[in-house]
């Protein structure tokens, strides 16, 4: 009995210890936008996050696992740290390539993979089952593909809406922005789209999407092309090499889709520009986007909506939820010209 009392007391103390150790990190991520960080400063903060993660989530079982403390610590670190880590990843692409930057990206990759529940080196093949069909999707390692390594909830939710007919893609030419693993775009292909173009910017993400097209026997219905939104912003939607050139002319898509595409201030400006360039001028052409309502990106979401309304009209705004993710709220926005 004494042992049980001591265990309970330790669990309470451990919970308090976690809050004490984690609060400075929470404050640092709130007050330090990644765009202001040097690689050295980023590395120091990443190391602090890793120490707390190892201490309370993967460390001493007595410290981390009593009364579900490890799960609670993991969920809080996912909620607070994951959005900040994604923004830091975007920022890291602007740093000079050197040994310090490589070290930062290595630590960042490990943390993102651990917070998402799998190692940074392992590829995963998952079967996503929908009401009318299923998709076999390979998710590459985070170290290979940055944030495109995972199938995110907003993409699955949009795929479900397409599968159920709430979003009609039949006989349409569809452009997907930020396709990642390709679940949503491939569901379009299965649901009767005339042609679906999956796009992203990272070479490993693009290669993985191509493999998923073949894996699901959709080579006639879907294609993959590089499309970096910054190309459009610079009025030159062409990469340095001709093989990466986006081959589709402006105003050529009657449906553009995207999911979870706004997690930087820059994206709030770039996505409306890309949609404006490629959405057809026909009256029924639509841009449909599903976004998770994260408090951390509230300002970016508001900027995105404002920028969209300067170019398009909002046709529909609908709040959504996923049964598999009851703690996250989503919103679907439908725009037309």
ZICOR-V193892 format. One record per residue. N is the residue number from 1. RES is the residue in three letters. OMEGA is omega as a letter, one per 40 degrees, with the letter a starting at -180 (NA if undefined). D_CENTER is the distance of its C-alpha to the mean C-alpha in whole Angstrom. Layout:
N/RES/OMEGA/D_CENTER
N/RES/OMEGA/D_CENTER
This chain:
1/UNK/i/48
2/UNK/i/47
3/UNK/i/45
4/UNK/i/43
5/UNK/i/43
6/UNK/i/42
7/UNK/i/39
8/UNK/i/38
9/UNK/i/39
10/UNK/i/37
11/UNK/i/34
12/UNK/i/34
13/UNK/a/35
14/UNK/i/32
15/UNK/i/30
16/UNK/i/32
17/UNK/a/31
18/UNK/i/27
19/UNK/a/27
20/UNK/a/30
21/UNK/a/28
22/UNK/a/24
23/UNK/i/25
24/UNK/i/26
25/UNK/i/22
26/UNK/i/21
27/UNK/a/23
28/UNK/a/22
29/UNK/i/19
30/UNK/a/20
31/UNK/a/22
32/UNK/i/21
33/UNK/a/18
34/UNK/a/17
35/UNK/a/18
36/UNK/a/22
37/UNK/i/22
38/UNK/i/24
39/UNK/a/23
40/UNK/i/25
41/UNK/i/24
42/UNK/a/21
43/UNK/i/22
44/UNK/a/25
45/UNK/i/22
46/UNK/i/20
47/UNK/i/23
48/UNK/i/24
49/UNK/a/21
50/UNK/i/21
51/UNK/a/25
52/UNK/i/24
53/UNK/a/22
54/UNK/a/24
55/UNK/a/27
56/UNK/a/26
57/UNK/a/23
58/UNK/a/24
59/UNK/a/28
60/UNK/a/31
61/UNK/a/31
62/UNK/a/34
63/UNK/a/32
64/UNK/a/28
65/UNK/a/29
66/UNK/i/32
67/UNK/i/31
68/UNK/a/27
69/UNK/i/27
70/UNK/i/24
71/UNK/i/22
72/UNK/i/22
73/UNK/i/22
74/UNK/a/19
75/UNK/i/17
76/UNK/i/18
77/UNK/i/17
78/UNK/a/13
79/UNK/a/14
80/UNK/a/15
81/UNK/a/14
82/UNK/i/10
83/UNK/i/9
84/UNK/i/12
85/UNK/i/11
86/UNK/i/8
87/UNK/i/11
88/UNK/i/13
89/UNK/i/12
90/UNK/i/12
91/UNK/a/15
92/UNK/i/16
93/UNK/a/16
94/UNK/a/19
95/UNK/i/21
96/UNK/i/24
97/UNK/i/24
98/UNK/a/26
99/UNK/a/27
100/UNK/i/25
101/UNK/i/22
102/UNK/i/22
103/UNK/i/23
104/UNK/a/20
105/UNK/i/17
106/UNK/i/19
107/UNK/i/19
108/UNK/i/15
109/UNK/a/14
110/UNK/a/17
111/UNK/a/15
112/UNK/a/12
113/UNK/a/13
114/UNK/i/16
115/UNK/i/14
116/UNK/i/12
117/UNK/i/15
118/UNK/a/16
119/UNK/a/17
120/UNK/a/16
121/UNK/a/19
122/UNK/i/18
123/UNK/a/17
124/UNK/i/17
125/UNK/a/18
126/UNK/i/17
127/UNK/i/19
128/UNK/a/17
129/UNK/i/20
130/UNK/a/21
131/UNK/a/24
132/UNK/a/25
133/UNK/i/24
134/UNK/i/21
135/UNK/i/19
136/UNK/a/19
137/UNK/i/16
138/UNK/i/16
139/UNK/a/13
140/UNK/i/14
141/UNK/i/14
142/UNK/a/12
143/UNK/i/15
144/UNK/a/15
145/UNK/i/12
146/UNK/a/10
147/UNK/i/6
148/UNK/a/7
149/UNK/a/9
150/UNK/i/7
151/UNK/a/8
152/UNK/a/6
153/UNK/a/8
154/UNK/i/8
155/UNK/i/9
156/UNK/i/11
157/UNK/i/13
158/UNK/i/13
159/UNK/i/15
160/UNK/i/17
161/UNK/i/18
162/UNK/a/19
163/UNK/a/21
164/UNK/i/23
165/UNK/i/24
166/UNK/i/23
167/UNK/a/21
168/UNK/i/23
169/UNK/a/23
170/UNK/i/26
171/UNK/i/28
172/UNK/i/25
173/UNK/a/24
174/UNK/i/20
175/UNK/i/18
176/UNK/i/14
177/UNK/i/12
178/UNK/a/9
179/UNK/a/9
180/UNK/a/8
181/UNK/i/10
182/UNK/a/12
183/UNK/a/13
184/UNK/i/13
185/UNK/i/15
186/UNK/i/17
187/UNK/i/18
188/UNK/a/19
189/UNK/i/21
190/UNK/a/23
191/UNK/i/23
192/UNK/i/26
193/UNK/i/24
194/UNK/i/26
195/UNK/i/24
196/UNK/i/20
197/UNK/i/19
198/UNK/a/15
199/UNK/i/14
200/UNK/a/12
201/UNK/a/13
202/UNK/a/13
203/UNK/a/16
204/UNK/i/15
205/UNK/i/12
206/UNK/a/15
207/UNK/i/17
208/UNK/i/15
209/UNK/i/15
210/UNK/i/19
211/UNK/i/20
212/UNK/i/18
213/UNK/i/20
214/UNK/a/23
215/UNK/a/22
216/UNK/i/22
217/UNK/a/25
218/UNK/a/24
219/UNK/i/25
220/UNK/a/27
221/UNK/a/24
222/UNK/i/21
223/UNK/i/21
224/UNK/i/18
225/UNK/i/18
226/UNK/i/17
227/UNK/i/16
228/UNK/a/15
229/UNK/i/15
230/UNK/i/18
231/UNK/a/20
232/UNK/a/21
233/UNK/a/21
234/UNK/a/24
235/UNK/i/26
236/UNK/a/25
237/UNK/a/23
238/UNK/i/24
239/UNK/a/23
240/UNK/a/26
241/UNK/a/26
242/UNK/a/28
243/UNK/a/26
244/UNK/a/22
245/UNK/i/24
246/UNK/a/22
247/UNK/a/25
248/UNK/a/25
249/UNK/i/27
250/UNK/i/26
251/UNK/a/26
252/UNK/a/26
253/UNK/i/23
254/UNK/i/24
255/UNK/i/21
256/UNK/a/17
257/UNK/i/14
258/UNK/i/11
259/UNK/i/8
260/UNK/a/6
261/UNK/a/7
262/UNK/i/9
263/UNK/i/8
264/UNK/i/11
265/UNK/a/15
266/UNK/a/15
267/UNK/i/12
268/UNK/i/15
269/UNK/a/17
270/UNK/a/16
271/UNK/i/15
272/UNK/i/18
273/UNK/a/20
274/UNK/i/18
275/UNK/a/19
276/UNK/a/22
277/UNK/a/23
278/UNK/i/22
279/UNK/a/23
280/UNK/i/26
281/UNK/a/29
282/UNK/a/30
283/UNK/a/30
284/UNK/i/28
285/UNK/a/25
286/UNK/i/22
287/UNK/a/18
288/UNK/a/16
289/UNK/i/13
290/UNK/a/12
291/UNK/i/10
292/UNK/a/10
293/UNK/i/13
294/UNK/a/12
295/UNK/a/15
296/UNK/a/14
297/UNK/a/13
298/UNK/a/16
299/UNK/i/18
300/UNK/i/15
301/UNK/i/15
302/UNK/i/18
303/UNK/i/19
304/UNK/a/16
305/UNK/i/19
306/UNK/a/22
307/UNK/i/21
308/UNK/a/20
309/UNK/i/24
310/UNK/a/25
311/UNK/a/25
312/UNK/i/24
313/UNK/i/26
314/UNK/a/24
315/UNK/a/25
316/UNK/i/23
317/UNK/a/21
318/UNK/i/20
319/UNK/a/19
320/UNK/i/17
321/UNK/i/17
322/UNK/i/16
323/UNK/a/19
324/UNK/a/17
325/UNK/a/15
326/UNK/a/18
327/UNK/a/17
328/UNK/i/14
329/UNK/a/15
330/UNK/i/13
331/UNK/i/15
332/UNK/i/16
333/UNK/i/17
334/UNK/a/20
335/UNK/i/21
336/UNK/i/24
337/UNK/NA/27
